[in-house]
Amino acid sequence: MNNNSNNMRTKKKGYIILNGIRKTKQCYGLSTESAEQNVLKGLANVSRAILEGTEGWTYWPNLPQVEQKKWLEYVSERVQWDDPNGGRTE
């Protein structure tokens, strides 16, 4: 991917606090919504790894829909979005 293709994509950055540690994820998407969804999925995987461990790890696409939904809801309730203008949004 060249640098010009990133100019047409939206970048989002969000974080959650897990066990007192800030975990940040930054992702791109073709829209703000898809970039946000990518961040949520990334943070959901980080949360799963920290809270449940990685033994017997199931990759996200293979995770049952019910589990995906549970982790996305967990992260959605806790995520803080970094605002490109320097503020924070929920």
DSSP file (Angstrom, degrees, kcal/mol; ACC not computed):
  #  RESIDUE AA STRUCTURE BP1 BP2  ACC     N-H-->O    O-->H-N    N-H-->O    O-->H-N    TCO  KAPPA ALPHA  PHI   PSI    X-CA   Y-CA   Z-CA
    1    1 A M              0   0    0      0, 0.0     2,-0.1     0, 0.0     0, 0.0   0.000 360.0 360.0 360.0 130.3    0.0    0.0    0.0
    2    2 A N    >>  -     0   0    0      1,-0.1     4,-0.8     0, 0.0     3,-0.8  -0.455 360.0-104.4 -91.0 169.0    1.5    3.4   -0.9
    3    3 A N  H 3> S+     0   0    0      1,-0.2     4,-0.8     2,-0.2     3,-0.4   0.813 115.9  62.3 -62.7 -31.3    1.1    6.6    1.1
    4    4 A N  H >> S+     0   0    0      1,-0.2     4,-0.6     2,-0.2     3,-0.5   0.839  96.0  58.7 -65.6 -32.1   -1.4    8.0   -1.3
    5    5 A S  H X4 S+     0   0    0     -3,-0.8     3,-0.8     1,-0.2     4,-0.3   0.837 100.1  57.2 -68.7 -29.9   -3.9    5.3   -0.6
    6    6 A N  H >< S+     0   0    0     -4,-0.8     3,-1.1    -3,-0.4    -1,-0.2   0.793  95.7  65.7 -68.3 -26.1   -3.9    6.2    3.2
    7    7 A N  H << S+     0   0    0     -4,-0.8    -1,-0.2    -3,-0.5    -2,-0.2   0.765 101.5  48.5 -66.2 -24.3   -5.0    9.7    2.3
    8    8 A M  T << S+     0   0    0     -3,-0.8     2,-0.3    -4,-0.6    -1,-0.3   0.455 102.7  79.2 -93.7  -2.0   -8.3    8.4    1.0
    9    9 A R  S <  S-     0   0    0     -3,-1.1     2,-0.4    -4,-0.3    21,-0.2  -0.726  80.0-119.5-107.2 156.4   -9.0    6.3    4.1
   10   10 A T  E     -A   29   0A   0     19,-3.2    19,-1.9    -2,-0.3     2,-0.4  -0.762  22.3-151.7 -95.2 138.0  -10.2    7.4    7.5
   11   11 A K  E     -A   28   0A   0     -2,-0.4     2,-0.3    17,-0.2    17,-0.2  -0.922  14.5-179.9-111.7 135.1   -8.1    6.8   10.6
   12   12 A K  E     -A   27   0A   0     15,-2.6    15,-2.5    -2,-0.4     2,-0.4  -0.974   7.6-166.1-131.1 148.3   -9.5    6.3   14.0
   13   13 A K  E     +A   26   0A   0     69,-0.5    69,-3.1    -2,-0.3     2,-0.3  -0.998  15.0 163.7-136.2 130.4   -7.7    5.8   17.3
   14   14 A G  E     -AB  25  81A   0     11,-2.5    11,-2.7    -2,-0.4     2,-0.3  -0.926  12.8-163.8-140.6 165.2   -9.3    4.6   20.5
   15   15 A Y  E     -AB  24  80A   0     65,-2.4    65,-2.5    -2,-0.3     2,-0.3  -0.981   5.7-164.0-147.5 160.2   -8.3    3.1   23.9
   16   16 A I  E     -A   23   0A   0      7,-2.0     7,-3.1    -2,-0.3     2,-0.6  -0.935  25.8-120.2-135.3 161.3   -9.6    1.3   26.9
   17   17 A I  E     -A   22   0A   0     -2,-0.3     2,-0.5     5,-0.2     5,-0.2  -0.927  30.5-178.9-105.4 121.6   -8.2    0.8   30.4
   18   18 A L  E >  S-A   21   0A   0      3,-3.0     3,-2.2    -2,-0.6    -2,-0.0  -0.983  71.6 -17.2-123.1 122.9   -7.7   -2.9   31.3
   19   19 A N  T 3  S-     0   0    0     -2,-0.5    -1,-0.1     1,-0.3     3,-0.1   0.857 129.4 -53.0  51.4  37.8   -6.3   -3.8   34.7
   20   20 A G  T 3  S+     0   0    0      1,-0.2     2,-0.4    -3,-0.0    -1,-0.3   0.497 117.0 113.1  80.5   3.9   -5.1   -0.2   35.1
   21   21 A I  E <   -A   18   0A   0     -3,-2.2    -3,-3.0     2,-0.0     2,-0.5  -0.924  66.3-128.1-114.6 132.6   -3.2   -0.3   31.8
   22   22 A R  E     -A   17   0A   0     -2,-0.4     2,-0.5    -5,-0.2    -5,-0.2  -0.662  22.7-166.1 -79.1 124.2   -4.2    1.8   28.8
   23   23 A K  E     -A   16   0A   0     -7,-3.1    -7,-2.0    -2,-0.5     2,-0.3  -0.964   8.3-166.8-113.8 121.6   -4.5   -0.3   25.6
   24   24 A T  E     -A   15   0A   0     -2,-0.5     2,-0.4    -9,-0.2    -9,-0.2  -0.833  10.1-174.5-113.9 145.0   -4.6    1.7   22.4
   25   25 A K  E     -A   14   0A   0    -11,-2.7   -11,-2.5    -2,-0.3     2,-0.4  -0.998   3.2-169.5-137.9 134.0   -5.6    0.7   18.9
   26   26 A Q  E     +A   13   0A   0     -2,-0.4     2,-0.3   -13,-0.2   -13,-0.2  -0.991  17.3 167.1-123.7 130.7   -5.4    2.8   15.7
   27   27 A C  E     -A   12   0A   0    -15,-2.5   -15,-2.6    -2,-0.4     2,-0.3  -0.935  26.2-133.0-140.8 161.2   -7.0    1.5   12.5
   28   28 A Y  E     +A   11   0A   0     -2,-0.3     2,-0.3   -17,-0.2   -17,-0.2  -0.767  24.3 171.0-109.1 158.9   -7.9    2.7    9.0
   29   29 A G  E     -A   10   0A   0    -19,-1.9   -19,-3.2    -2,-0.3     6,-0.1  -0.969  47.3-109.7-157.5 165.7  -11.2    2.2    7.1
   30   30 A L  S    S+     0   0    0     -2,-0.3     2,-0.3   -21,-0.2   -19,-0.1   0.647 107.9  19.9 -75.0 -14.0  -12.9    3.3    4.0
   31   31 A S  S  > S-     0   0    0    -21,-0.2     4,-2.2     1,-0.1     5,-0.2  -0.929  87.9-105.4-143.3 167.1  -15.3    5.3    6.2
   32   32 A T  H  > S+     0   0    0     -2,-0.3     4,-2.6     1,-0.2     5,-0.2   0.915 121.0  53.6 -59.6 -42.4  -15.3    6.5    9.8
   33   33 A E  H  > S+     0   0    0      1,-0.2     4,-2.3     2,-0.2    -1,-0.2   0.911 109.8  45.5 -61.2 -44.3  -17.7    3.7   10.7
   34   34 A S  H  > S+     0   0    0      2,-0.2     4,-2.0     1,-0.2    -1,-0.2   0.872 112.5  51.4 -70.3 -34.8  -15.4    1.0    9.3
   35   35 A A  H  X S+     0   0    0     -4,-2.2     4,-2.0     2,-0.2    -2,-0.2   0.920 111.5  47.8 -64.6 -42.9  -12.3    2.5   10.9
   36   36 A E  H  X S+     0   0    0     -4,-2.6     4,-2.6     1,-0.2    -2,-0.2   0.907 110.3  51.9 -63.3 -42.1  -14.1    2.6   14.3
   37   37 A Q  H  X S+     0   0    0     -4,-2.3     4,-2.3     1,-0.2    -1,-0.2   0.886 108.4  51.5 -62.6 -38.9  -15.3   -1.0   13.8
   38   38 A N  H  X S+     0   0    0     -4,-2.0     4,-2.2     2,-0.2    -1,-0.2   0.894 110.0  49.3 -64.9 -39.6  -11.7   -2.1   13.1
   39   39 A V  H  X S+     0   0    0     -4,-2.0     4,-2.8     2,-0.2     5,-0.2   0.936 110.6  50.6 -62.8 -46.6  -10.6   -0.4   16.3
   40   40 A L  H  X S+     0   0    0     -4,-2.6     4,-2.2     1,-0.2    -2,-0.2   0.904 110.5  48.9 -59.8 -42.5  -13.3   -2.1   18.3
   41   41 A K  H  X S+     0   0    0     -4,-2.3     4,-2.1     2,-0.2    -1,-0.2   0.917 112.1  49.1 -63.4 -42.8  -12.4   -5.5   17.0
   42   42 A G  H  X S+     0   0    0     -4,-2.2     4,-2.1     1,-0.2    -2,-0.2   0.921 113.1  46.0 -62.8 -44.2   -8.7   -4.9   17.8
   43   43 A L  H  X S+     0   0    0     -4,-2.8     4,-2.5     1,-0.2    -1,-0.2   0.840 109.3  56.3 -68.0 -32.3   -9.5   -3.7   21.3
   44   44 A A  H  X S+     0   0    0     -4,-2.2     4,-2.6    -5,-0.2    -1,-0.2   0.912 108.1  47.8 -64.1 -41.9  -11.9   -6.7   21.7
   45   45 A N  H  X S+     0   0    0     -4,-2.1     4,-2.4     2,-0.2    -2,-0.2   0.905 111.5  49.5 -66.1 -40.8   -9.0   -9.1   20.9
   46   46 A V  H  X S+     0   0    0     -4,-2.1     4,-2.4     2,-0.2     5,-0.2   0.923 111.9  49.7 -61.9 -43.6   -6.6   -7.3   23.3
   47   47 A S  H  X S+     0   0    0     -4,-2.5     4,-3.0     1,-0.2     5,-0.4   0.921 110.1  50.0 -61.7 -45.2   -9.3   -7.6   26.0
   48   48 A R  H  X>S+     0   0    0     -4,-2.6     4,-2.7     1,-0.2     5,-0.7   0.929 111.5  49.0 -58.6 -45.6   -9.9  -11.3   25.3
   49   49 A A  H  X5S+     0   0    0     -4,-2.4     4,-1.0     3,-0.2    -1,-0.2   0.907 117.4  40.2 -62.9 -42.8   -6.1  -12.0   25.5
   50   50 A I  H  <5S+     0   0    0     -4,-2.4    -2,-0.2    -5,-0.2    -1,-0.2   0.924 124.1  35.8 -73.1 -44.5   -5.7  -10.0   28.8
   51   51 A L  H  <5S+     0   0    0     -4,-3.0    -2,-0.2    -5,-0.2    -3,-0.2   0.777 133.8  22.0 -85.2 -27.1   -8.8  -11.2   30.5
   52   52 A E  H  <5S-     0   0    0     -4,-2.7    -3,-0.2    -5,-0.4     3,-0.2   0.565 103.0-124.4-115.6 -13.3   -9.1  -14.8   29.3
   53   53 A G     << -     0   0    0     -4,-1.0    -1,-0.2    -5,-0.7    -3,-0.1  -0.160  19.4 -95.7  88.1 171.5   -5.5  -15.6   28.3
   54   54 A T  S >  S+     0   0    0      3,-0.1     3,-1.5    -4,-0.1     2,-0.2   0.403  76.3 121.2-110.9   0.5   -4.2  -16.9   25.0
   55   55 A E  T 3  S+     0   0    0      1,-0.3     0, 0.0    -3,-0.2     0, 0.0  -0.501  90.1   8.6 -67.2 130.4   -4.1  -20.6   25.5
   56   56 A G  T 3  S-     0   0    0     -2,-0.2    -1,-0.3     1,-0.2    -2,-0.0   0.826  95.9-164.9  68.2  32.0   -6.3  -22.3   22.9
   57   57 A W    <   -     0   0    0     -3,-1.5     2,-0.5     1,-0.1    -1,-0.2  -0.177  10.7-153.5 -55.3 135.0   -6.7  -18.9   21.1
   58   58 A T        -     0   0    0      2,-0.0     5,-0.1     3,-0.0    -1,-0.1  -0.963  20.4-123.0-110.2 124.5   -9.5  -18.6   18.5
   59   59 A Y    >>  -     0   0    0     -2,-0.5     3,-1.7     1,-0.1     4,-0.8  -0.362  28.3-108.5 -67.2 147.4   -8.9  -16.1   15.8
   60   60 A W  G >4 S+     0   0    0      1,-0.3     3,-1.4     2,-0.2    -1,-0.1   0.841 116.2  53.2 -47.5 -49.4  -11.6  -13.4   15.5
   61   61 A P  G 34 S+     0   0    0      0, 0.0    -1,-0.3     0, 0.0     4,-0.1   0.801 113.1  46.2 -61.4 -24.8  -13.2  -14.7   12.2
   62   62 A N  G <4 S+     0   0    0     -3,-1.7    -2,-0.2     2,-0.1    -3,-0.1   0.513  87.8 107.5 -92.9  -6.3  -13.5  -18.2   13.8
   63   63 A L  S << S-     0   0    0     -3,-1.4     5,-0.1    -4,-0.8    -4,-0.0  -0.542  83.9-101.7 -72.6 133.5  -15.0  -16.9   17.0
   64   64 A P    >>  -     0   0    0      0, 0.0     4,-2.4     0, 0.0     3,-0.7  -0.221  28.6-117.2 -55.3 145.9  -18.7  -17.6   17.4
   65   65 A Q  H 3> S+     0   0    0      1,-0.3     4,-2.8     2,-0.2     5,-0.2   0.840 114.9  57.7 -53.6 -37.9  -20.9  -14.6   16.6
   66   66 A V  H 3> S+     0   0    0      1,-0.2     4,-2.0     2,-0.2    -1,-0.3   0.895 109.3  45.0 -62.9 -39.9  -22.3  -14.6   20.1
   67   67 A E  H <> S+     0   0    0     -3,-0.7     4,-2.4     2,-0.2     5,-0.2   0.899 111.5  52.3 -70.5 -41.6  -18.7  -14.3   21.5
   68   68 A Q  H  X S+     0   0    0     -4,-2.4     4,-2.7     1,-0.2     5,-0.2   0.944 111.2  47.6 -57.5 -47.2  -17.9  -11.6   19.0
   69   69 A K  H  X S+     0   0    0     -4,-2.8     4,-2.5     1,-0.2     5,-0.2   0.908 109.9  52.8 -61.3 -43.1  -21.0   -9.6   20.0
   70   70 A K  H  X S+     0   0    0     -4,-2.0     4,-2.1     1,-0.2    -1,-0.2   0.924 113.6  42.5 -58.7 -46.4  -20.2  -10.0   23.7
   71   71 A W  H  X S+     0   0    0     -4,-2.4     4,-2.4     2,-0.2     5,-0.2   0.872 112.6  52.3 -72.4 -36.5  -16.6   -8.7   23.3
   72   72 A L  H  X S+     0   0    0     -4,-2.7     4,-2.7    -5,-0.2    -1,-0.2   0.904 111.6  47.3 -64.9 -39.6  -17.7   -5.8   21.0
   73   73 A E  H  X S+     0   0    0     -4,-2.5     4,-1.9    -5,-0.2    -2,-0.2   0.913 110.4  52.8 -65.5 -42.3  -20.3   -4.7   23.5
   74   74 A Y  H  < S+     0   0    0     -4,-2.1     4,-0.4    -5,-0.2    -2,-0.2   0.935 115.6  39.7 -57.3 -48.2  -17.7   -5.0   26.3
   75   75 A V  H >X S+     0   0    0     -4,-2.4     4,-2.1     1,-0.2     3,-1.5   0.901 110.5  58.4 -70.9 -41.6  -15.3   -2.7   24.4
   76   76 A S  H 3< S+     0   0    0     -4,-2.7    -1,-0.2     1,-0.3    -2,-0.2   0.845 104.2  52.9 -58.1 -34.8  -18.0   -0.4   23.1
   77   77 A E  T 3< S+     0   0    0     -4,-1.9    -1,-0.3     1,-0.2    -2,-0.2   0.673 120.4  32.3 -73.7 -16.6  -19.0    0.4   26.7
   78   78 A R  T <4 S+     0   0    0     -3,-1.5   -61,-0.2    -4,-0.4    -2,-0.2   0.565  87.1 117.5-117.4 -13.3  -15.5    1.3   27.7
   79   79 A V     <  -     0   0    0     -4,-2.1     2,-0.4   -63,-0.1   -63,-0.2  -0.266  42.2-161.8 -67.1 143.1  -13.8    2.8   24.6
   80   80 A Q  E     -B   15   0A   0    -65,-2.5   -65,-2.4     8,-0.0     2,-0.4  -0.994  15.9-140.5-118.8 129.4  -12.5    6.4   24.6
   81   81 A W  E     -BC  14  89A   0      8,-2.7     8,-2.2    -2,-0.4     2,-0.5  -0.761  10.4-129.7 -95.0 133.6  -11.9    7.9   21.2
   82   82 A D  E     - C   0  88A   0    -69,-3.1   -69,-0.5    -2,-0.4     6,-0.2  -0.713  21.9-142.2 -79.3 125.5   -8.9   10.1   20.5
   83   83 A D    >   -     0   0    0      4,-2.3     3,-2.5    -2,-0.5   -71,-0.0  -0.763   9.5-135.7 -88.5 129.2  -10.1   13.2   18.8
   84   84 A P  T 3  S+     0   0    0      0, 0.0    -1,-0.1     0, 0.0     4,-0.0   0.704 104.8  63.1 -59.0 -17.3   -7.7   14.5   16.1
   85   85 A N  T 3  S-     0   0    0      2,-0.1     3,-0.1     1,-0.0    -3,-0.0   0.346 125.8 -98.3 -89.8   7.0   -8.2   18.0   17.5
   86   86 A G  S <  S+     0   0    0     -3,-2.5     2,-0.1     1,-0.3    -4,-0.0   0.317  89.4 105.8 100.2  -9.0   -6.7   16.9   20.9
   87   87 A G        -     0   0    0     -5,-0.0    -4,-2.3     1,-0.0     2,-0.4  -0.278  64.8-118.3 -93.0-176.7   -9.8   16.3   22.9
   88   88 A R  E     -C   82   0A   0     -6,-0.2     2,-0.3    -3,-0.1    -6,-0.2  -0.958  24.3-169.8-123.3 143.6  -11.4   13.0   24.0
   89   89 A T  E      C   81   0A   0     -8,-2.2    -8,-2.7    -2,-0.4    -6,-0.0  -0.916 360.0 360.0-128.4 157.7  -14.8   11.7   23.0
   90   90 A E              0   0    0     -2,-0.3   -11,-0.1   -10,-0.2    -1,-0.1   0.373 360.0 360.0-107.6 360.0  -16.9    8.8   24.3
